[in-house]
């Protein structure tokens, strides 16, 4: 790399010939879910990044960690670009997928976290309908509101929750 950075084209070609198989294995190990073509695309991105950024390598530092860092970042970029969805066969995980039947122990905690983003009365109305199964009349009586006001408040609270959910997904 030192010779390549000084303009030695033969040394640069030899460097690429030596590091390409090593980087291919790094990319495949970290990005196996991208498939063969995806890994080859990432490898090309890694080699291009090395070419364009080789002047940033500090000659007194070891080369391998610098190369591995570029490969690691390019794999992460590839997953980010392609989205977070990865297709895997369920048969590979069938034995570990089964969960005991029953209520999700995290559901209540997650719901409470989301409900804290609402104003207290709106959160109380959503809790009444969604978690306690109250009717409009029961919620109205409990909160001293008309049934129409409860329906309007519930509608607004659900719209707010939908907006919050959209922000969390983005």
N, C-alpha and C positions, 0 to 999 in steps of 0.2 A: 504494500500500500504506500509505503514511503516513496519508493521509486515511481509508482504510478502517479502520485501527487506531484512529482517533479517532472512529469511529462513522458515517462518511459512507457510507450504504448505496448511493448512486448510484455513488460512486467504487469501492466494493467490487465491485459488479456489473460495472462497466466493466473493472476489473482481471481478474476471472475471465474475461470475454469475450476479453480480449487474451491472457492466459497459457494458456488451455486449448488452443488449436491448437499453441502452441510446446511445451507439455508433452506433448501427444499425440505429436508427432514424436519427442521424446526417448524416451518410453516405447516407441514402436514400433521405434525404432532399437536400443534396448538389449534389448527383450523380444520381438523378432519371432517367436521360437519359441513364444511363448504363444498366437499366433493373434490374429485380429481381436478376438474377444470377450474374450479374456484381457487384451489390451492396454487395451481399454475399461474393464474391471474395475479394472485397475491405475490408469488415469487417474482413475477415480472415487475410489480410495483416496488418490491423490496430492492431489486437490482437497479431500478431507475432512481429510487431514492438514494441509494449508495452512490450512484454516479453523480447525481446533482448535488449531494451534500458531502461528498468525500473530503472537501476542503475543511469541513468542520471537525473532522477527526483530529484529536490531539496526538501528535506523533509519539509522545512519551507515554501515552496510555495504551493498554492492551487493545488490540483490534477486535477480538471475539466478542466482548461484552457490548461494544458499540454496534457491531453487526446484529447481535441477538436482539438488542433493544429496538433497532429499526424493524426487524422482522416481527417482533412482538406487537409493536405499534401498528404495523400494516395489517396484521391479522385482526386486531381489534377494530381498525378502521373498516375492514371488509365486512365484519359482522354488523357494524353500525350502519354501513351503507345498505346492506342487504336486509336490514331489519333484524329484530330480535327473535324472529320466529325461525325455529330450526325444525326440520322434518326428521323424525326418528321413528323407526318401526316399533309399535307397541309390543310386539312379540318379544323383543329383546328385554323388556322390563316387566313382562306379565306377572312373574312371581312376586315382584316387589310392589306392584301397583295396588293390590287389594288392601283396603283399609277397613277397620272395624266400622260397622254401621252405627250411626248415632249422630248427635248434633256436632257440628264443627266447633271445637273449643275456642277457636280464634275469632269466630264470627261476631260475637258480642263485643269483644275488645276492638276489633276493626271498625265496627259500626259506631261505637262510642267515639272513637277518634274522629270519624267523619262528622258525626252529629255535633261535636264541639265547635265546628266551623259555622254552624247556624246560630241564629239568635236563640236565646233560651226557650221562648214560647214555641217557636217553630220546631225546635228539636224535641220538645215535649209532645207536640202533636204527632210528629213522625214516629216517636217512640210508642205512642198510644196505638197508632194504626199498625205500624210495621212489626213491633216487637211484642206488644201486649194483645193485639187483635181487637182493640176497641172499635165500636161503631162510631159514626159521626155524632149520634145523640149522646153516647157515653162520654166522648171526649168533650163535647160542648158543655155538658152538665158539670164535668169535673173542673173545667177551666173557666166556667161562667161566661161562655161565649154562645152566640147563636150558631146553629148548624151550618148556615151559609158562610159565616165568618171562618168556621173551622175548615170548610172545604176550600175556601179561597187561600187561607194560610197554608194548608197542606199542599195545594197546587204550587204556590210560590216556593215553599220549602223544597219540594221535589225538583223544581226547575233549578234552584240554587245548587242542590246536590248534583244534578246532571252537569252543570257548568264546572263544579269542582272536580268531578270525575274526568271530564274532558281535559282539564288542566293537568291532572295527575297522569293521564295517558300520554300527553304530549311530552 
